[in-house]
Amino acid sequence: MKNLRTFSRILVGLVLIFSGFVKGVDPLGTAYKITDYFEAYHMIWASPLSLYLSILLCTFEFVLAVLLVINVKMKQVAWLVLLLMSFFTAVTFYDALYSPVPDCGCFGDAIVLTNWETFYKNLVLMVFVLIVFLGRNKIKAYFTTIKEFSIIGIVSLLFIWFSVYNYRNLPLINFRPWKVGNKMMSDNPQPSKFYLVYKNKQSGETKEYLSNELPWQDTVWVANWEYVSTREDNPNKSLLGAFAISDSAGTDMTEHFVRNPEFQFFIASYNIKEANKEAFEKLNPFIEKANSKGISIIILTGSSSEEIAEFKKLFPKMNYEIFTSDDIALKAMIRSNPGLVLLKKAVVLGQWHWRNIPDFDEVEFDKLEKEYVK
């Protein structure tokens, strides 16, 4: 039983360390997920607290996990871990039943699980949590009380600093599709194939046909089969998801800019009204220098036309066309408002938080191209 308790304690601790870390490395992404929960549970009034709760909850989870692994304050920690896991299990069971949020975000963007997979994972983990909880009084302490409190304080402060650093800059580890080095669209795109599913009216049998092989000229077949659904087989690998670029006329410009064979800058602002204004003051000379060098640079936003018009009044010198995109896709692109992204041939070469935007002449284009563009 002692070995089982030790194994359970370390297993639960390591899982929670991973969970706390991958959420803490991207506190803004975790805050977005908390906001989703607030909206799902009709608690929009609490949304301004999302970022603070993100840092607080990730720190709480990570610190508890470390204390489990190194055996600190086990009587108290066992209770807290049981309460935490009971809460997670209850929430994920409700998510699995009703799907108020499609992905609970328990492992951030590092590992995406369905709601049922998350619930089953928590059920299995609860078995080991209960083993630790029931045997908490038999686990002997390794450290003195002073050392235990010192460990708690140091780990808590370090993780809070870690989360705040990742918020004020960009995540040290990027688990999202737009990470540096990723190719967002495949070369030489091939046409998609469309398959049509039809059902026999008498037997109920279903068959799938390639769209250009459908026997539509066979009148007997047409009389006996009815359409059910369509399936697309897209052979082109794309990490763009819902991301798309539209100009003021509504024309889709996604491929034009993402596949640009030359260097392409995106200034992404999911909400241009709430974007940091000082950042745009800094970006204006950057844009002018890029244009003078013949390097394409565009502003992307998920804001309305009215908000875009107000923005142009605030920055009359930035007399450039502003393109629109999905605000959620822009949040996924870069955790900064605004943020700067560099591509070439659909490959992400660089990302900069608005606090860390370099001078144009500091961007090492040749080095980035050599490293990432194959």
C-alpha atoms as a printed R data frame, in Angstrom:
    type eleno elety resid chain resno       x      y       z
1   ATOM     1    CA   MET     A     1   0.000  0.000   0.000
2   ATOM     2    CA   LYS     A     2   2.876  2.377   0.704
3   ATOM     3    CA   ASN     A     3   4.231  1.877  -2.808
4   ATOM     4    CA   LEU     A     4   0.741  2.326  -4.253
5   ATOM     5    CA   ARG     A     5   0.273  5.586  -2.341
6   ATOM     6    CA   THR     A     6   3.651  6.845  -3.522
7   ATOM     7    CA   PHE     A     7   2.884  5.900  -7.124
8   ATOM     8    CA   SER     A     8  -0.564  7.543  -6.935
9   ATOM     9    CA   ARG     A     9   0.814 10.698  -5.336
10  ATOM    10    CA   ILE     A    10   3.519 11.145  -7.982
11  ATOM    11    CA   LEU     A    11   1.211 10.220 -10.890
12  ATOM    12    CA   VAL     A    12  -1.490 12.713  -9.892
13  ATOM    13    CA   GLY     A    13   1.153 15.342  -9.198
14  ATOM    14    CA   LEU     A    14   2.828 14.947 -12.588
15  ATOM    15    CA   VAL     A    15  -0.488 15.103 -14.454
16  ATOM    16    CA   LEU     A    16  -1.460 18.275 -12.599
17  ATOM    17    CA   ILE     A    17   2.008 19.789 -13.136
18  ATOM    18    CA   PHE     A    18   1.613 19.264 -16.874
19  ATOM    19    CA   SER     A    19  -1.947 20.596 -16.799
20  ATOM    20    CA   GLY     A    20  -1.006 23.688 -14.807
21  ATOM    21    CA   PHE     A    21   2.096 24.369 -16.913
22  ATOM    22    CA   VAL     A    22   0.470 24.192 -20.368
23  ATOM    23    CA   LYS     A    23  -2.284 26.538 -19.200
24  ATOM    24    CA   GLY     A    24   0.088 28.824 -17.304
25  ATOM    25    CA   VAL     A    25   2.401 29.189 -20.302
26  ATOM    26    CA   ASP     A    26  -0.564 30.704 -22.158
27  ATOM    27    CA   PRO     A    27  -2.544 32.606 -19.491
28  ATOM    28    CA   LEU     A    28  -4.396 34.708 -22.059
29  ATOM    29    CA   GLY     A    29  -5.589 31.593 -23.882
30  ATOM    30    CA   THR     A    30  -6.766 30.150 -20.559
31  ATOM    31    CA   ALA     A    31  -8.536 33.443 -19.845
32  ATOM    32    CA   TYR     A    32 -10.344 33.138 -23.193
33  ATOM    33    CA   LYS     A    33 -11.509 29.664 -22.148
34  ATOM    34    CA   ILE     A    34 -12.713 30.941 -18.762
35  ATOM    35    CA   THR     A    35 -14.625 33.675 -20.598
36  ATOM    36    CA   ASP     A    36 -16.268 30.965 -22.737
37  ATOM    37    CA   TYR     A    37 -17.455 29.297 -19.530
38  ATOM    38    CA   PHE     A    38 -18.775 32.568 -18.147
39  ATOM    39    CA   GLU     A    39 -20.739 33.136 -21.348
40  ATOM    40    CA   ALA     A    40 -22.042 29.548 -21.366
41  ATOM    41    CA   TYR     A    41 -23.251 29.893 -17.771
42  ATOM    42    CA   HIS     A    42 -24.697 33.392 -18.345
43  ATOM    43    CA   MET     A    43 -22.102 35.080 -16.134
44  ATOM    44    CA   ILE     A    44 -20.813 37.624 -18.636
45  ATOM    45    CA   TRP     A    45 -20.512 40.160 -15.810
46  ATOM    46    CA   ALA     A    46 -17.538 38.132 -14.510
47  ATOM    47    CA   SER     A    47 -15.605 38.196 -17.814
48  ATOM    48    CA   PRO     A    48 -13.276 41.067 -16.734
49  ATOM    49    CA   LEU     A    49 -11.966 38.715 -14.024
50  ATOM    50    CA   SER     A    50 -10.956 36.010 -16.510
51  ATOM    51    CA   LEU     A    51  -7.273 36.888 -16.752
52  ATOM    52    CA   TYR     A    52  -6.823 37.179 -12.973
53  ATOM    53    CA   LEU     A    53  -8.652 33.882 -12.457
54  ATOM    54    CA   SER     A    54  -6.530 32.284 -15.165
55  ATOM    55    CA   ILE     A    55  -3.287 33.128 -13.377
56  ATOM    56    CA   LEU     A    56  -4.741 32.294  -9.947
57  ATOM    57    CA   LEU     A    57  -6.203 28.903 -10.922
58  ATOM    58    CA   CYS     A    58  -3.136 27.802 -12.917
59  ATOM    59    CA   THR     A    59  -0.873 28.768 -10.020
60  ATOM    60    CA   PHE     A    60  -3.096 26.942  -7.511
61  ATOM    61    CA   GLU     A    61  -3.120 23.782  -9.651
62  ATOM    62    CA   PHE     A    62   0.625 23.859 -10.342
63  ATOM    63    CA   VAL     A    63   1.625 24.532  -6.729
64  ATOM    64    CA   LEU     A    64  -0.626 21.747  -5.418
65  ATOM    65    CA   ALA     A    65   0.911 19.401  -7.976
66  ATOM    66    CA   VAL     A    66   4.479 20.227  -6.925
67  ATOM    67    CA   LEU     A    67   3.559 19.769  -3.256
68  ATOM    68    CA   LEU     A    68   2.122 16.354  -4.096
69  ATOM    69    CA   VAL     A    69   5.254 15.216  -5.889
70  ATOM    70    CA   ILE     A    70   7.727 16.369  -3.234
71  ATOM    71    CA   ASN     A    71   5.457 15.432  -0.299
72  ATOM    72    CA   VAL     A    72   4.710 18.758   1.398
73  ATOM    73    CA   LYS     A    73   1.718 19.359   3.736
74  ATOM    74    CA   MET     A    74   0.101 16.133   2.567
75  ATOM    75    CA   LYS     A    75  -2.853 16.213   4.967
76  ATOM    76    CA   GLN     A    76  -3.955 19.615   3.716
77  ATOM    77    CA   VAL     A    77  -2.861 19.081   0.113
78  ATOM    78    CA   ALA     A    78  -4.762 15.785  -0.156
79  ATOM    79    CA   TRP     A    79  -7.981 17.588   0.839
80  ATOM    80    CA   LEU     A    80  -7.375 20.410  -1.633
81  ATOM    81    CA   VAL     A    81  -6.547 18.039  -4.490
82  ATOM    82    CA   LEU     A    82  -9.691 16.003  -3.752
83  ATOM    83    CA   LEU     A    83 -11.834 19.156  -3.826
84  ATOM    84    CA   LEU     A    84 -10.130 20.413  -6.985
85  ATOM    85    CA   MET     A    85 -10.536 17.114  -8.836
86  ATOM    86    CA   SER     A    86 -14.131 16.743  -7.636
87  ATOM    87    CA   PHE     A    87 -14.886 20.180  -9.060
88  ATOM    88    CA   PHE     A    88 -13.136 19.381 -12.368
89  ATOM    89    CA   THR     A    89 -14.921 16.045 -12.643
90  ATOM    90    CA   ALA     A    90 -18.346 17.565 -11.980
91  ATOM    91    CA   VAL     A    91 -17.784 20.354 -14.516
92  ATOM    92    CA   THR     A    92 -16.494 18.000 -17.205
93  ATOM    93    CA   PHE     A    93 -19.416 15.619 -16.638
94  ATOM    94    CA   TYR     A    94 -21.816 18.497 -17.260
95  ATOM    95    CA   ASP     A    95 -19.738 19.487 -20.321
96  ATOM    96    CA   ALA     A    96 -19.895 15.927 -21.641
97  ATOM    97    CA   LEU     A    97 -23.673 15.811 -21.263
98  ATOM    98    CA   TYR     A    98 -24.602 19.240 -22.607
99  ATOM    99    CA   SER     A    99 -21.456 20.646 -24.321
100 ATOM   100    CA   PRO     A   100 -21.830 24.277 -23.207
101 ATOM   101    CA   VAL     A   101 -18.137 24.596 -24.186
102 ATOM   102    CA   PRO     A   102 -16.823 22.267 -26.942
103 ATOM   103    CA   ASP     A   103 -13.379 21.878 -25.356
104 ATOM   104    CA   CYS     A   104 -12.770 22.340 -21.627
105 ATOM   105    CA   GLY     A   105  -9.147 23.345 -22.199
106 ATOM   106    CA   CYS     A   106  -7.839 21.218 -19.328
107 ATOM   107    CA   PHE     A   107  -4.523 20.773 -21.159
108 ATOM   108    CA   GLY     A   108  -4.602 24.132 -22.924
109 ATOM   109    CA   ASP     A   109  -3.789 23.837 -26.628
110 ATOM   110    CA   ALA     A   110  -1.123 21.185 -26.003
111 ATOM   111    CA   ILE     A   111  -3.575 18.254 -25.994
112 ATOM   112    CA   VAL     A   112  -7.154 18.772 -27.131
113 ATOM   113    CA   LEU     A   113  -9.628 16.220 -25.760
114 ATOM   114    CA   THR     A   114 -13.341 15.841 -26.312
115 ATOM   115    CA   ASN     A   115 -15.554 16.518 -23.312
116 ATOM   116    CA   TRP     A   116 -16.216 12.810 -22.804
117 ATOM   117    CA   GLU     A   117 -12.505 11.984 -23.052
118 ATOM   118    CA   THR     A   118 -11.789 14.657 -20.443
119 ATOM   119    CA   PHE     A   119 -14.467 13.293 -18.125
120 ATOM   120    CA   TYR     A   120 -13.159  9.726 -18.413
121 ATOM   121    CA   LYS     A   121  -9.622 10.986 -17.803
122 ATOM   122    CA   ASN     A   122 -10.791 12.707 -14.626
123 ATOM   123    CA   LEU     A   123 -12.628  9.579 -13.456
124 ATOM   124    CA   VAL     A   124  -9.441  7.500 -13.798
125 ATOM   125    CA   LEU     A   125  -7.407 10.195 -12.070
126 ATOM   126    CA   MET     A   126  -9.936 10.338  -9.209
127 ATOM   127    CA   VAL     A   127  -9.110  6.719  -8.340
128 ATOM   128    CA   PHE     A   128  -5.508  7.675  -7.606
129 ATOM   129    CA   VAL     A   129  -6.595 10.881  -5.857
130 ATOM   130    CA   LEU     A   130  -8.754  8.811  -3.486
131 ATOM   131    CA   ILE     A   131  -5.842  6.459  -2.760
132 ATOM   132    CA   VAL     A   132  -3.733  9.477  -1.749
133 ATOM   133    CA   PHE     A   133  -6.585 11.022   0.233
134 ATOM   134    CA   LEU     A   134  -7.444  7.878   2.187
135 ATOM   135    CA   GLY     A   135  -3.796  7.283   3.044
136 ATOM   136    CA   ARG     A   136  -2.865 10.918   3.715
137 ATOM   137    CA   ASN     A   137  -2.276 10.347   7.458
138 ATOM   138    CA   LYS     A   138   0.235  7.574   6.754
139 ATOM   139    CA   ILE     A   139   2.463  9.684   4.482
140 ATOM   140    CA   LYS     A   140   5.413 10.960   6.478
141 ATOM   141    CA   ALA     A   141   6.694 14.492   5.893
142 ATOM   142    CA   TYR     A   142  10.182 15.049   4.441
143 ATOM   143    CA   PHE     A   143  10.627 18.675   5.466
144 ATOM   144    CA   THR     A   144  10.277 20.872   8.545
145 ATOM   145    CA   THR     A   145   7.319 23.268   8.777
146 ATOM   146    CA   ILE     A   146   9.491 26.297   7.965
147 ATOM   147    CA   LYS     A   147  10.908 24.597   4.875
148 ATOM   148    CA   GLU     A   148   7.423 23.555   3.765
149 ATOM   149    CA   PHE     A   149   6.087 27.111   3.928
150 ATOM   150    CA   SER     A   150   9.227 28.376   2.185
151 ATOM   151    CA   ILE     A   151   8.674 25.890  -0.653
152 ATOM   152    CA   ILE     A   152   5.029 26.921  -0.999
153 ATOM   153    CA   GLY     A   153   5.939 30.614  -1.137
154 ATOM   154    CA   ILE     A   154   8.820 30.221  -3.585
155 ATOM   155    CA   VAL     A   155   6.931 27.934  -6.006
156 ATOM   156    CA   SER     A   156   3.867 30.209  -5.909
157 ATOM   157    CA   LEU     A   157   5.835 33.389  -6.621
158 ATOM   158    CA   LEU     A   158   7.892 31.779  -9.392
159 ATOM   159    CA   PHE     A   159   4.826 30.442 -11.170
160 ATOM   160    CA   ILE     A   160   2.950 33.748 -10.888
161 ATOM   161    CA   TRP     A   161   6.001 35.485 -12.381
162 ATOM   162    CA   PHE     A   162   6.121 32.833 -15.115
163 ATOM   163    CA   SER     A   163   2.447 33.365 -16.025
164 ATOM   164    CA   VAL     A   164   2.690 37.156 -15.983
165 ATOM   165    CA   TYR     A   165   5.815 37.015 -18.166
166 ATOM   166    CA   ASN     A   166   3.995 34.867 -20.735
167 ATOM   167    CA   TYR     A   167   1.059 37.273 -20.678
168 ATOM   168    CA   ARG     A   168   3.160 40.406 -21.107
169 ATOM   169    CA   ASN     A   169   5.202 38.802 -23.876
170 ATOM   170    CA   LEU     A   170   4.261 35.808 -26.015
171 ATOM   171    CA   PRO     A   171   4.008 32.238 -24.645
172 ATOM   172    CA   LEU     A   172   7.462 30.698 -24.272
173 ATOM   173    CA   ILE     A   173   6.055 27.531 -25.837
174 ATOM   174    CA   ASN     A   174   3.466 27.989 -28.584
175 ATOM   175    CA   PHE     A   175   1.069 25.040 -28.907
176 ATOM   176    CA   ARG     A   176  -1.163 26.736 -31.486
177 ATOM   177    CA   PRO     A   177  -1.050 26.315 -35.287
178 ATOM   178    CA   TRP     A   178   0.550 29.733 -35.898
179 ATOM   179    CA   LYS     A   179   3.822 28.901 -34.186
180 ATOM   180    CA   VAL     A   180   7.080 29.907 -35.812
181 ATOM   181    CA   GLY     A   181   8.215 27.345 -38.384
182 ATOM   182    CA   ASN     A   182   4.754 26.004 -39.226
183 ATOM   183    CA   LYS     A   183   3.592 25.989 -42.845
184 ATOM   184    CA   MET     A   184   0.019 27.223 -42.853
185 ATOM   185    CA   MET     A   185  -0.936 26.000 -46.345
186 ATOM   186    CA   SER     A   186   0.466 23.218 -48.513
187 ATOM   187    CA   ASP     A   187   2.358 23.805 -51.757
188 ATOM   188    CA   ASN     A   188   0.727 22.984 -55.086
189 ATOM   189    CA   PRO     A   189  -2.831 22.597 -53.749
190 ATOM   190    CA   GLN     A   190  -4.876 19.801 -55.258
191 ATOM   191    CA   PRO     A   191  -8.634 20.011 -55.865
192 ATOM   192    CA   SER     A   192 -10.915 18.544 -53.236
193 ATOM   193    CA   LYS     A   193 -12.930 15.415 -53.960
194 ATOM   194    CA   PHE     A   194 -16.606 15.380 -53.063
195 ATOM   195    CA   TYR     A   195 -18.416 12.178 -52.141
196 ATOM   196    CA   LEU     A   196 -22.208 11.948 -52.162
197 ATOM   197    CA   VAL     A   197 -24.070  9.520 -49.911
198 ATOM   198    CA   TYR     A   198 -27.359  8.100 -51.220
199 ATOM   199    CA   LYS     A   199 -29.885  5.753 -49.579
200 ATOM   200    CA   ASN     A   200 -32.024  3.114 -51.265
201 ATOM   201    CA   LYS     A   201 -35.688  3.971 -50.704
202 ATOM   202    CA   GLN     A   202 -36.742  0.315 -50.372
203 ATOM   203    CA   SER     A   203 -33.901 -1.442 -48.541
204 ATOM   204    CA   GLY     A   204 -32.422  1.501 -46.630
205 ATOM   205    CA   GLU     A   205 -28.959  0.577 -47.933
206 ATOM   206    CA   THR     A   206 -26.541  3.512 -48.247
207 ATOM   207    CA   LYS     A   207 -23.797  3.962 -50.828
208 ATOM   208    CA   GLU     A   208 -21.127  6.607 -51.336
209 ATOM   209    CA   TYR     A   209 -20.303  7.903 -54.817
210 ATOM   210    CA   LEU     A   210 -17.548 10.167 -56.063
211 ATOM   211    CA   SER     A   211 -19.368 13.230 -57.404
212 ATOM   212    CA   ASN     A   212 -18.265 12.746 -61.023
213 ATOM   213    CA   GLU     A   213 -19.202  9.022 -60.910
214 ATOM   214    CA   LEU     A   214 -22.789  9.514 -59.798
215 ATOM   215    CA   PRO     A   215 -25.143  7.479 -62.094
216 ATOM   216    CA   TRP     A   216 -27.529 10.421 -62.502
217 ATOM   217    CA   GLN     A   217 -28.387  9.423 -66.099
218 ATOM   218    CA   ASP     A   218 -29.799  6.070 -64.921
219 ATOM   219    CA   THR     A   219 -33.514  6.822 -64.501
220 ATOM   220    CA   VAL     A   220 -34.152  3.588 -62.576
221 ATOM   221    CA   TRP     A   221 -31.375  4.453 -60.126
222 ATOM   222    CA   VAL     A   222 -32.663  8.030 -59.710
223 ATOM   223    CA   ALA     A   223 -36.147  6.682 -58.902
224 ATOM   224    CA   ASN     A   224 -34.877  4.296 -56.207
225 ATOM   225    CA   TRP     A   225 -32.154  6.292 -54.452
226 ATOM   226    CA   GLU     A   226 -32.332  9.526 -52.453
227 ATOM   227    CA   TYR     A   227 -29.638 11.976 -51.428
228 ATOM   228    CA   VAL     A   228 -28.414 11.847 -47.793
229 ATOM   229    CA   SER     A   229 -25.236 13.893 -47.388
230 ATOM   230    CA   THR     A   230 -21.981 15.144 -48.895
231 ATOM   231    CA   ARG     A   231 -18.433 14.496 -47.702
232 ATOM   232    CA   GLU     A   232 -15.404 16.521 -48.774
233 ATOM   233    CA   ASP     A   233 -11.960 14.937 -49.039
234 ATOM   234    CA   ASN     A   234  -9.453 17.797 -49.021
235 ATOM   235    CA   PRO     A   235  -5.918 16.507 -49.766
236 ATOM   236    CA   ASN     A   236  -4.340 19.866 -48.940
237 ATOM   237    CA   LYS     A   237  -2.931 20.229 -45.464
238 ATOM   238    CA   SER     A   238  -3.972 23.547 -43.926
239 ATOM   239    CA   LEU     A   239  -3.585 24.881 -40.408
240 ATOM   240    CA   LEU     A   240  -5.681 27.986 -41.064
241 ATOM   241    CA   GLY     A   241  -8.947 26.657 -39.653
242 ATOM   242    CA   ALA     A   242 -11.517 29.482 -39.647
243 ATOM   243    CA   PHE     A   243  -8.890 32.088 -40.541
244 ATOM   244    CA   ALA     A   244  -9.680 34.093 -43.670
245 ATOM   245    CA   ILE     A   245  -8.867 37.558 -45.002
246 ATOM   246    CA   SER     A   246 -11.450 39.800 -46.674
247 ATOM   247    CA   ASP     A   247 -11.006 43.267 -48.152
248 ATOM   248    CA   SER     A   248 -13.510 46.116 -47.773
249 ATOM   249    CA   ALA     A   249 -15.517 44.758 -50.719
250 ATOM   250    CA   GLY     A   250 -15.761 41.301 -49.167
251 ATOM   251    CA   THR     A   251 -13.299 39.661 -51.578
252 ATOM   252    CA   ASP     A   252 -11.453 36.660 -50.153
253 ATOM   253    CA   MET     A   253  -7.750 37.561 -50.110
254 ATOM   254    CA   THR     A   254  -6.533 34.700 -47.922
255 ATOM   255    CA   GLU     A   255  -4.452 32.806 -50.470
256 ATOM   256    CA   HIS     A   256  -3.064 36.002 -51.957
257 ATOM   257    CA   PHE     A   257  -1.510 37.098 -48.672
258 ATOM   258    CA   VAL     A   258  -0.782 33.773 -46.932
259 ATOM   259    CA   ARG     A   259   0.886 32.270 -50.004
260 ATOM   260    CA   ASN     A   260   2.784 35.466 -50.803
261 ATOM   261    CA   PRO     A   261   6.111 34.255 -52.269
262 ATOM   262    CA   GLU     A   262   7.790 37.309 -50.749
263 ATOM   263    CA   PHE     A   263   7.863 38.485 -47.128
264 ATOM   264    CA   GLN     A   264   4.414 39.249 -45.720
265 ATOM   265    CA   PHE     A   265   3.651 41.060 -42.458
266 ATOM   266    CA   PHE     A   266   0.303 40.821 -40.644
267 ATOM   267    CA   ILE     A   267  -0.622 43.290 -37.922
268 ATOM   268    CA   ALA     A   268  -3.316 41.339 -36.083
269 ATOM   269    CA   SER     A   269  -5.811 43.079 -33.814
270 ATOM   270    CA   TYR     A   270  -8.829 40.971 -32.936
271 ATOM   271    CA   ASN     A   271 -10.487 44.070 -31.440
272 ATOM   272    CA   ILE     A   272  -9.081 47.311 -32.818
273 ATOM   273    CA   LYS     A   273 -11.100 49.402 -30.368
274 ATOM   274    CA   GLU     A   274  -9.421 47.735 -27.371
275 ATOM   275    CA   ALA     A   275  -5.965 47.489 -28.961
276 ATOM   276    CA   ASN     A   276  -3.017 49.224 -27.347
277 ATOM   277    CA   LYS     A   277  -2.829 52.666 -28.987
278 ATOM   278    CA   GLU     A   278   0.864 53.227 -28.230
279 ATOM   279    CA   ALA     A   279   1.646 50.083 -30.198
280 ATOM   280    CA   PHE     A   280   0.088 51.549 -33.334
281 ATOM   281    CA   GLU     A   281   2.111 54.729 -32.865
282 ATOM   282    CA   LYS     A   282   5.204 52.508 -32.874
283 ATOM   283    CA   LEU     A   283   3.943 50.475 -35.821
284 ATOM   284    CA   ASN     A   284   3.304 53.467 -38.092
285 ATOM   285    CA   PRO     A   285   6.996 54.068 -38.953
286 ATOM   286    CA   PHE     A   286   7.417 50.273 -39.222
287 ATOM   287    CA   ILE     A   287   4.651 50.184 -41.857
288 ATOM   288    CA   GLU     A   288   6.128 53.130 -43.741
289 ATOM   289    CA   LYS     A   289   9.571 51.501 -43.805
290 ATOM   290    CA   ALA     A   290   8.106 48.182 -45.001
291 ATOM   291    CA   ASN     A   291   6.224 49.925 -47.803
292 ATOM   292    CA   SER     A   292   9.342 51.827 -48.853
293 ATOM   293    CA   LYS     A   293  11.190 48.497 -49.101
294 ATOM   294    CA   GLY     A   294   8.376 46.922 -51.117
295 ATOM   295    CA   ILE     A   295   7.449 44.454 -48.376
296 ATOM   296    CA   SER     A   296   3.730 43.805 -47.986
297 ATOM   297    CA   ILE     A   297   2.239 44.644 -44.595
298 ATOM   298    CA   ILE     A   298  -1.483 44.677 -43.810
299 ATOM   299    CA   ILE     A   299  -3.677 45.263 -40.771
300 ATOM   300    CA   LEU     A   300  -6.165 42.522 -39.851
301 ATOM   301    CA   THR     A   301  -9.028 42.982 -37.417
302 ATOM   302    CA   GLY     A   302 -12.230 41.317 -36.327
303 ATOM   303    CA   SER     A   303 -13.832 44.681 -35.541
304 ATOM   304    CA   SER     A   304 -16.870 46.219 -37.216
305 ATOM   305    CA   SER     A   305 -16.693 48.820 -39.996
306 ATOM   306    CA   GLU     A   306 -17.810 51.489 -37.505
307 ATOM   307    CA   GLU     A   307 -14.952 50.653 -35.144
308 ATOM   308    CA   ILE     A   308 -12.509 50.649 -38.052
309 ATOM   309    CA   ALA     A   309 -13.727 54.118 -39.067
310 ATOM   310    CA   GLU     A   310 -13.208 55.403 -35.504
311 ATOM   311    CA   PHE     A   311  -9.724 53.921 -35.493
312 ATOM   312    CA   LYS     A   312  -8.838 55.739 -38.718
313 ATOM   313    CA   LYS     A   313  -9.955 59.010 -37.135
314 ATOM   314    CA   LEU     A   314  -7.559 58.400 -34.234
315 ATOM   315    CA   PHE     A   315  -4.690 57.558 -36.594
316 ATOM   316    CA   PRO     A   316  -5.147 59.700 -39.718
317 ATOM   317    CA   LYS     A   317  -1.529 59.053 -40.763
318 ATOM   318    CA   MET     A   318  -2.266 55.326 -41.064
319 ATOM   319    CA   ASN     A   319  -4.136 55.767 -44.311
320 ATOM   320    CA   TYR     A   320  -3.999 52.092 -45.262
321 ATOM   321    CA   GLU     A   321  -6.707 49.587 -46.108
322 ATOM   322    CA   ILE     A   322  -7.673 47.497 -43.095
323 ATOM   323    CA   PHE     A   323  -8.643 43.919 -43.874
324 ATOM   324    CA   THR     A   324 -11.091 41.895 -41.809
325 ATOM   325    CA   SER     A   325 -10.855 38.412 -40.339
326 ATOM   326    CA   ASP     A   326 -12.552 36.345 -37.655
327 ATOM   327    CA   ASP     A   327 -11.752 37.731 -34.197
328 ATOM   328    CA   ILE     A   328 -11.409 34.239 -32.657
329 ATOM   329    CA   ALA     A   329  -9.005 33.217 -35.441
330 ATOM   330    CA   LEU     A   330  -6.930 36.326 -34.746
331 ATOM   331    CA   LYS     A   331  -6.845 35.501 -31.032
332 ATOM   332    CA   ALA     A   332  -5.487 32.083 -32.004
333 ATOM   333    CA   MET     A   333  -2.952 33.626 -34.383
334 ATOM   334    CA   ILE     A   334  -1.141 35.665 -31.739
335 ATOM   335    CA   ARG     A   335  -1.714 36.425 -28.043
336 ATOM   336    CA   SER     A   336  -1.305 40.163 -28.434
337 ATOM   337    CA   ASN     A   337  -3.569 43.047 -29.415
338 ATOM   338    CA   PRO     A   338  -2.058 44.153 -31.698
339 ATOM   339    CA   GLY     A   339   0.585 41.615 -32.613
340 ATOM   340    CA   LEU     A   340   2.994 41.359 -35.522
341 ATOM   341    CA   VAL     A   341   3.384 38.189 -37.614
342 ATOM   342    CA   LEU     A   342   5.816 37.565 -40.487
343 ATOM   343    CA   LEU     A   343   5.260 34.948 -43.210
344 ATOM   344    CA   LYS     A   344   6.836 33.893 -46.468
345 ATOM   345    CA   LYS     A   345   5.365 31.234 -48.771
346 ATOM   346    CA   ALA     A   346   2.816 30.433 -46.031
347 ATOM   347    CA   VAL     A   347   5.562 29.689 -43.475
348 ATOM   348    CA   VAL     A   348   5.461 31.567 -40.158
349 ATOM   349    CA   LEU     A   349   8.864 33.217 -39.726
350 ATOM   350    CA   GLY     A   350   8.268 35.382 -36.682
351 ATOM   351    CA   GLN     A   351   5.817 36.663 -34.089
352 ATOM   352    CA   TRP     A   352   6.145 39.731 -31.877
353 ATOM   353    CA   HIS     A   353   4.045 40.977 -28.980
354 ATOM   354    CA   TRP     A   354   3.270 44.687 -29.238
355 ATOM   355    CA   ARG     A   355   5.636 45.301 -26.312
356 ATOM   356    CA   ASN     A   356   8.494 43.697 -28.246
357 ATOM   357    CA   ILE     A   357   7.996 44.968 -31.790
358 ATOM   358    CA   PRO     A   358  11.492 45.603 -33.207
359 ATOM   359    CA   ASP     A   359  12.611 48.434 -35.429
360 ATOM   360    CA   PHE     A   360  12.159 47.423 -39.038
361 ATOM   361    CA   ASP     A   361  15.921 47.349 -39.662
362 ATOM   362    CA   GLU     A   362  16.355 44.903 -36.771
363 ATOM   363    CA   VAL     A   363  14.305 42.168 -38.457
364 ATOM   364    CA   GLU     A   364  16.736 39.529 -39.751
365 ATOM   365    CA   PHE     A   365  14.870 38.547 -42.917
366 ATOM   366    CA   ASP     A   366  17.653 36.482 -44.498
367 ATOM   367    CA   LYS     A   367  18.347 34.546 -41.299
368 ATOM   368    CA   LEU     A   368  14.654 33.761 -40.720
369 ATOM   369    CA   GLU     A   369  14.157 32.674 -44.327
370 ATOM   370    CA   LYS     A   370  17.199 30.435 -44.251
371 ATOM   371    CA   GLU     A   371  16.095 28.804 -41.012
372 ATOM   372    CA   TYR     A   372  12.423 28.155 -41.743
373 ATOM   373    CA   VAL     A   373  11.685 28.299 -45.494
374 ATOM   374    CA   LYS     A   374  12.640 24.996 -47.096
